[in-house]
Amino acid sequence: MDHKTVSDRLSPSAKVKLTQKSDTKGLLHLAAYCLLVLISSVWIATQSPFWPLMMVIQGILLVFLFTLCHECTHQSPFKTDWLNEWVGHATGTVLILPFVWFRYFHLAHHKYTNDPENDPELDEPKPDNWSDYLIHVSGLPYWWSQIRTLFRNAFLEPSAVYLPDRALGRVKREARVMLAFYGILLLNLFISPLVLTLWLVPMLLGQPFLRLYLMAEHGRCPQVANMLENSRTTFTNRIIRFLAWNMPYHIEHHSFPAVPFHALPDLHEHMKQNLITTSPGYRAFTKEYVADLGGN
């Protein structure tokens, strides 16, 4: 059985219900998320007790905005299109992730999930030895890749098989605007260290947590076309599901990417008997993954 068979078994009414977008649900989730970021930001800015530790919390909150940015590429967190666009660009700026470019990158990933010849996520293979694993988890390759992408898009001709010609101008303009914005932020370091303590350092501290989370989505999954196998659903707690906008239901998301985050638990109920590649938790996945790492 594959994901298409599962899709065919859903009634038309169930598909309509599952794909209903909601500004209210999206904005409530976003408001709760932003409140947590505000609390941690004020805590750090006022140097309240244990504020250096709070920088780790701040970093986790910031880097996990990736899951919202990712959802915005599908235009699914909100019913209103401009909200998806605005939030996508805003979160992408926080993450040094150009949203227009990322949309085409990510849609290619959905079209060719875990296809070693065509999935752009596999341009940098998952680590298979300890040294590569530690470097990957550090997040440093991510930062280097994103900075390189920004400068290439801004000053060279953006090029990738997944970028259509009609998007090249927007990709270039986006990268230039983002670089100008970052330049202004860095100039503010001469006035206040808040850019460093509220954004740059927390992002560095938080990125390893996101790398570990993302590795479970497709790491060590079969390189086949069936979404029930080439993606992994990870069973986890409400906190992680909240942070990740329900993306631990990853088989469900790849099988039906039009289903918004708030409906993924319902979709899971429809699909749970057919899931193939799953993990009982991120700790269990990580333990299993590192057990097979080579020694180099």
Secondary structure, 3 states (H helix, E strand, C coil): CCHHHHHHHCCHHHHHHHCCCCHHHHHHHHHHHHHHHHHHHHHHHCCCCCHHHHHHHHHHHHHCHHHHHHHHHCCCCCCCHHHHHHHHHHHHHHCCCCHHHHHHHHHHHHHCCCCCCCCHHHHCCCCCEHHHHHHHHHCHHHHHHHHHHHHHHHHCCCCCCCCCHHHHHHHHHHHHHHHHHHHHHHHHHHCCCHHHHHHHHHHHHHHHHHHHHHHHHHCCCCCCCCHHHHCCEECCCHHHHHHCCCCCCHHHHHHCCCCCHHHHHHHHHHHCCCCCCEECCHHHHHHHHHHCCECC
